[in-house]
Amino acid sequence: MDTLELIGLVAAFLTTISFLPQAVKVIRTKDTKSISLRMYLGFILGVALWFYYGWEKDSIPMILGNGITLFLAGIILVYKLREK
């Protein structure tokens, strides 16, 4: 593994793990009132595009980080849509 790949894995780990507390809180409380639906839709679209980009570039850090984040953000989006 080269240095750049290692940096990508660390970056993917840090951004994904930093998102985890928000996901856990929403899953536990099911409270999404303070979350903007527009922001979340834009966020999920951006993460999905980064995932696709990583897939096309065959970048494991991008695939893992964005795949996990997309899954967690998708759960929060489902709760947000149910709230409406």
N, C-alpha and C positions, 0 to 999 in steps of 0.2 A: 504494500500500500504506500503510495507516495504522499508527500506532505500536503499537497492540495486536497487530496481525497480525505485525509485525516481532518483537515480544517473544515471541509464540508460536513463530515460526520459530526464534529463537535458543534457546528452551527445548527445543524438539523436537530441534534439532541437538545440544545439550549432553547431554541425557539419552540419546539414541541413541548418540552417539559414546562416552559413558562406558561403555556396555554392550558395545561392540565388542571390547575386549581380552579379556573373559571368553569371548565367543563364539569368537574366534580361538583362544584357548588350548584350549578344549574340542574344537574342530574339528581342531586339530593333534595334540593328545595323545589324544583320545577318552577322557579321564579325567574322569568325573563323580562319583567316589566321595564327594567332599566337598560335593556339592550335594544339598540336601534335595528329594526328589521332591514332597512336599506343598507346600513353598514354591514350587517351580517351577510346579506345577499352578495354585496360587493366583495366582501372578504372571502366567502366561499368560492365565488367565481375566480378570484385571483389565485387562491390556493389550488383550485382545480387546474388552472392554466399552468401554474408552476409544476404541478404533478405531471401534467402532460409533457411539458418541456423537459423535465427530468427523465421521463420515460423515453422520449425521443433521443435524448442525449446519452441514454443508458447510464444515468448518474444515480447510483444507489443512495447517496445522502439526500438528494432531492426527492427521490421516490419515497423513501422511508419517512422523512420529515413531513413532507406535504401529504402523503397518504394517511398517516396517523392523524395529523391536524385536520385534514378534510373529514375523516371519520368522526372525530370529536365535535367539530364545528357543525357537521350534519345533524348530530344528536341534538345539539343546542337549537339549531334551526327548526327541527321537528317540534321541540317544546315551544318555541316562539310562535310557530304557526298554529299550534293547538290552543295557545293562549288567546288568539284572536277569535 
